[in-house]
Amino acid sequence: MASVLALNGVESTEVGVETLVERTHGWPALCQLVAARLRLEGLPLRTRDEAIVAAEHAGATLTADMEERLSQVITDEVRLLAVAPYVTVPLADALGIDPTVGSVRQLLSELQSAGFMWPSATRLTLAEPVREQWLRDIGTRKPELVSSAQSKLLDHLVRGGEQVRAAQMAADAERWEMLASILRSSGPEIWARDKAAFSRLVGVLRTTAPLTPRTMDALLALDPQTACSAETPTAAVRVLTQLPDAKSASSTDVESLVLRVGILRAAGRFALATEAASLLSDALRRSSESGADATAEGWYQVAMTSFAMGKLRDAGLALAQSERVAPPARKLRARGARAIIALMEGDVAEARNIARQSAEDDWAASPWGEGMRIATAWLLLEEGDAPAARSILDDVSATAGARELWPYAAAVHVQSYLLSEAAPDALGLLRSWTARARSTPPSHFQSTQILTARARVLIALRQARKALALFEGPFALSSTTAPAIALSQLYAGRAHEAFVMSVKWGLHHEPSPRAALESLVVSIVADVRLNGVAAHRSAVQRAEALSMRYGLWSPWSAVAPEDRALVLRMLSPTAREQVEKRASFFASSVSVPHLTRREQVVLAQLTPTSTIADIARALVVSPNTVKTQLQSLYRKLEVSDRSSAIRAAHAWGLIETEVE
């Protein structure tokens, strides 16, 4: 720079030269423009302010010249004119190119391959350092051009496999909608290339971006903190007002309709989500212009809405549509949900086939593979390996597919505890899942899954009467609840009622294979209890046929130890071998503390802060009586203090929390 100024006869100082280098980045064209102007006008370059004015004038002059030339037909020579001022020797060395040799086209090709520039049909946009210098002037006068150019550049980078760079540039430029779109569409590629960058970018979107439908949609799918936040449903309701209504969107803006369906479920508005999903499925069938990504996401949202409402067959069909056109990571997400539907219906063989197709899938460990990991754990449980299933489910996080699969993951997780001799810990686990699920309001169908899981825990803890009481109120008799109600009746001492209900719902209401087998198992145990060895074998034969056909053996775990020997005698050798491999729900619950009525009353009054005198006043008894009852209570619960007693009573389901 000093040499150029000296050759032009410009008087300069060290401060002036350093400031000018800083402001022009040493770009040759800008240096020459500054020197020419100062020479023609006879101006010196002594102070910092003089250098700033000269640099700004040169930048504006170069920008105006480039814009004028770029309004013409774009040729390689014009592109080179735009690029050349920014290719300094250090930069060329860093890029590994030699700008002094080769043709213009070769130079442009090398620059483009290096990700340094991108020539469009109408305008040349450079990645760096134009954002600081050249675009500053254009952005002031024509901000819409800069916005358009940035969008095109980011799209180009995404298509060229530079998703991480595109997302980071969008974050740097505070283009939050663009960042959300990149993360939503190219999240798998970013995660695969740089997991730390993926987490950082999602965190930036959560903490910095304004809440819009697109940012909310991305965070619901990718951010564990958003998935676990109790504020999520309220935030989802808030952003819904920014979307067009479902009917107008179905004909003009399918993308908005896709966003609406997913956000409505996150807000707990399942009736509205079902209506919007119906419009969306019609729009997807009519439209032939939607891209593969949009179509895959649209069908996935339709599927998850049907899933949440308990329409498993419709959900499976929509998931198959999504899987057909989805890219690899989202294909695995759809497969995971399909496998869980198969397992819920009891078709273990089909679920195993789906899982086998994805056994070597590279996305299995990604957030998009969480549904398949839940399905894999469930399959291990069906095979009788409860500890292995627990180890997988303990690590289930809260993103992508897993967020809306929580109710089913919770039910399987609890069952893995029951079958691995950890029944006393199952209620505490279920409480943590229930608290977790509050950030994603469950539908009635999903709540029923949690309810039946809780009933199984109480039954395993020999508290079948409490389990039976759970089904009073809004949870009416259905093919989903009937097997759990019949099981509760069976172990509450109502064998005849359990037999009648299980036969009715197991044979005459066209239930799924799982519901049918669960009802048949209850009817078999009830028949054995009522008739002993004279029990009918027809139900046993039907149950065996279902188990053999679908590879479904877990419902046999509902047979209590005291009934197991007689039931096993009624089975064929093949079926007996399979059932003997499966543990009973009751394996660890035979020592549930039995409290007297008075001990239960004292336990209900026990809190970390209550004193013996407080309890005595509340129960209108003497303090010595309360002290005696507490000592007996501690002995039965195998504890030595009231805090431990409260924890143990919660674990055994003997008392409930206020929240529940």
Secondary structure as UniProt FT lines:
FT   HELIX           2..7
FT   TURN            8..9
FT   HELIX           14..24
FT   TURN            25..26
FT   HELIX           28..41
FT   HELIX           48..70
FT   HELIX           76..83
FT   HELIX           84..86
FT   HELIX           89..95
FT   TURN            99..100
FT   HELIX           104..113
FT   TURN            114..115
FT   STRAND          117..119
FT   STRAND          124..126
FT   TURN            130..133
FT   HELIX           134..141
FT   HELIX           143..159
FT   TURN            160..161
FT   HELIX           163..172
FT   TURN            173..174
FT   HELIX           176..193
FT   HELIX           195..208
FT   HELIX           213..222
FT   HELIX           224..228
FT   TURN            230..231
FT   HELIX           232..240
FT   TURN            241..242
FT   HELIX           246..252
FT   HELIX           254..266
FT   TURN            267..268
FT   HELIX           270..286
FT   HELIX           292..308
FT   TURN            309..310
FT   HELIX           312..325
FT   HELIX           328..345
FT   HELIX           348..357
FT   TURN            358..360
FT   TURN            362..365
FT   HELIX           367..369
FT   HELIX           370..382
FT   TURN            383..384
FT   HELIX           386..393
FT   TURN            394..395
FT   HELIX           401..404
FT   HELIX           406..418
FT   TURN            419..421
FT   HELIX           423..437
FT   TURN            438..439
FT   HELIX           444..460
FT   TURN            461..462
FT   HELIX           464..469
FT   TURN            470..471
FT   TURN            479..481
FT   HELIX           482..491
FT   TURN            492..493
FT   HELIX           495..507
FT   HELIX           513..531
FT   HELIX           532..534
FT   HELIX           538..550
FT   HELIX           554..558
FT   HELIX           561..570
FT   HELIX           573..581
FT   HELIX           585..588
FT   TURN            590..591
FT   HELIX           597..605
FT   HELIX           612..619
FT   HELIX           623..637
FT   HELIX           642..651
FT   TURN            652..653
//
